[in-house]
Amino acid sequence: YRPAGVIPTGLQQPRGLALTPGGAVLVVGDGKLRQLNTAGVAEAEVSLGGPVNCVAVGPDGTRYVGRRDHVATYDAAGRRLAQWRPPSARSYLTSLAVSAKDVYVADAGQRVVLRYDTQGNLLGRIGQKDPTRHIPGLVLPSPHLDVAMGADGRLRVTNPGRRRVEVYDRDGNLKGAWGRAGQDTAGFCGCCNPTDLALLPDGRTVTSEKGLPRVKVYDTAGALDAVVAGPDAFASAAAGMDLAVAADGRVLVL
């Protein structure tokens, strides 16, 4: 990997990143949802009326925006479609992933991933400790919990306190996990990494870390494949660097 350019967001506190099916860049922050082209030119902007943490785009172009305690949906023209009921008074939403039928909502406050249908009906909970299903539970020393949906129909979830990535089916069955604590390049260092992840078209996983900020690629078995960018590329305090992957394999780091 090598640096391929910079896309200015125009936001003071950008929080979440996603790509539309057509390749436009969506960034949320400063209470706004902003659409940019790859040159950083703003093509559209929606005022969200308050802080927002994350954004995802459905196959039909619907924008899903995560506030602290609820999800709101918008069409491609920026019109609000719905506001979902907050799942809990303790909820702190940090990431979203969308498939053709489901919306997965990372709730760091409850330490769980919530599975909804596209209309906002809660269908299930993923990642809760359950010894009968051999699920150890999500450990979150800080509010970083990220999700990404693979082409194989399985959900990838960061478990930063355990320094690993977990793989679930849509029913919440744990199908695999990989990652380990370590100061070396292949390991995840500190108290809670990786913070964010995204999937390449071939199924490899891109991760980002805080403390020692870096972005790496792991193969489908969880072995280190490449370093996208090392600590010298980022501010030392960089944390929660959201990720997106373009159809041609380019990695975007917020």
N, C-alpha and C positions, 0 to 999 in steps of 0.2 A: 504494500500500500504506500501511497505517497499523497501529500496534500494536493487537492484538486481545485481549491477555491474557497472563498468565503461568501456567505449569503447574509448580509445584514438584516436583522429582524426589525430594527427600529423600536424595539421594546427595551425598557429598563430592567424588567424582571421576567424574562421569558421562562416558562415552566414546563411546557409540553410541546411535542413535535410529532407530526404525522404527515404522510403523503396521500394525496388524492389518487383515485384510479388513473387520472390523466397525468399524474406526475407533478402537480403543483404542491408547494410546500405550505403546510398549515402550522402556525405557531400560536400558542396561547400564552398570555401574560398581561400584566397591567390592566386586567379586567376586559381584555379584548381577544377576539379570534381574528387573526390576520392571515390572509392568503397571499403568498409571494410566488413570483416565478423564480427560476434558478439564478437570475441576475440580482435578486433581492428587491425587485420592484413590486410594491404592494398592488395586488389586483382587486382585492376586496377586504372589507373589515367589518366586524360585527361587535358592537358594545355588549358585553355580557352582564354589566351591572354589578360586578364585584369580583373578588379574587377567584381564580380558576387554576387547577393543578394539572390537568391532563386532557388530551384530545385523541380521538380515533375516528376513522372513516370507514363506513360500511361499504360493501360491494356496490350498493345502489347510490353511493355518494352522500348518504346521510352523515352529518357530523354529530358525534357523541362527545359532549364536553363534561368533564368531571369537576364539580365544585367540591368544597370540603366534605359535604355530607349528602350530595345528591347528584344525579346525572340529568342533563338537559340535552335535547336533540334539536338540530337545526337542519334545514334543507340546504342545498347547494347555493341558493340565492341568499342565505342568511336569515330566513324566516324561522322563528322558533316553532317547533312542532309540538313538543311536550316537555314537561318537567316531572321526573319520577319522584316517588315518595322516598324520603331519606330512610335508609335501612336501619339505622340505629343512632341514638344520641351520641354514641362513642365513635361513630364512623369518621374516618379520614381517608378520602379517596385519593389514590396516587397514580393509577394507571388504568387503561382500558384496552381491551382487545375485542375485535368484532369478527365473527364468522357469518356465514349465510343465514344461520338460524339463531345464533346466540350472541350475547354481549357479556363479556367477562370483566368484572369490576374489582380491582385490587383495593381492598379496604384495610389499610395499615392500622387503623384504630381498633378494628375487631380481629386483626391478624387472620384474615381469611380472604379468599377470592369468591365473589358472588357471581353466580350464573343467572342471567336474565334472558327472556326472549326479547325480541326487538321492540316490543310494546311496553317493556318495563315491568313485566311480571317475574317475580323471583322464582327460579326453578331449582336452585341448589346452592350448596356451599362447598368449596374446595379448599383443601389444605389444613383443615382443622385436625388437631391431634386425635387419632383414633387407632389405638393399639390393635383392635380387631381387624383393621384394614392395613396394618403396617404403615401408618402415616404418622411420622414423628411430630408434626406440627410446625408452623412457621415461627421463627424466632426473629424478632425485629427490634434490635436495640435502638434504632432510629427509624423515623418514618419513611423508609424506602422499601417499596414492594412493587415489583413490575411484572407484567404479563405480556405474552406474545403468542399468537396462534400460528401453528405450522400448517403447511399444505397437507400434512398427514392427518389433520383433524385433531391433533393433540396440543394441549396447552403447556407452554413453558412458563414456569413461575420462579422468580428469585426467592431463595431462602437465605437472606444475607447473614443472619446470625449463625447459621450452620455452614456458611461459605460454600454454597452450592446452588445448582439449578435443578429444579424438579420437573418431571414430565407427568401430566395427568390426562386421562381421557375426559370426555364431556360429562361423565357421571361421577367424576371426582376420584376415580381409582388411580392410585400412584403406580405409574408404569415404568418409572426409572428415575435415576438421579445421578449427577456427576458434579465434580468440583471438590476442592480440598483447601484447607487453610495452608498458607505458606508465603514466605517472603520472596521466593523465586518467581520468575516470570509466569510460570504455569499456574501458580497458586493464587488464591485470593487472600490478601493480607488485611490486617486490621480487625476491628470488631465486627464489621458488617459489610460484606461485599459478596457478589456484585450488587450494585444498586439498580442497574438498568440492563435491559437486553432487547435484542431484535433478531430476526431470522433472515438469513440470506436465502435466495431462491432455491439453492440446492440443499437446504436444511441445516447448514451450519449456523452456529449461534454467535452473535456479536454481543460482547458484554462491556460495560463501563464500570469503573471503580472510583471511589473517593479515598481520601487520605493520601494514597499514592495514585494520583489520577492517571488512568490509562485506559485504552480501548483495545480489546483483543478479540480474536476469532477462535472458536473451538469447533472441532469436527463433530459429526453426529454421535460419536462414541464418547465425547467429552475430553478429547485430547487437544492440547494447544496446537493450533494450526498456524497462526500468524499474529503479529502485533500490528494493529492499525495505526496507533499513535501512542507514544510513551509520555512520561511525565513532563518532558521538556515542551510538549505541545500545549500544555494547559497551565492556567494559574494554579498555584499550590493549594488554594482553598476550593478548587472546583469540586462540586458535589452534585449528585443527581443529574448527571449529564444524560439527558434523554437521547434515544437513538432511533433512527429510521433507516430503512434500506430501500434503495430504488430498484426497479426491475432489472437494471443492468449491473447490479451488484455494488454500486456506489454506497458508501456508508456516510450518513449524515449524523453529526454529533452536535447537540445543542449545548 
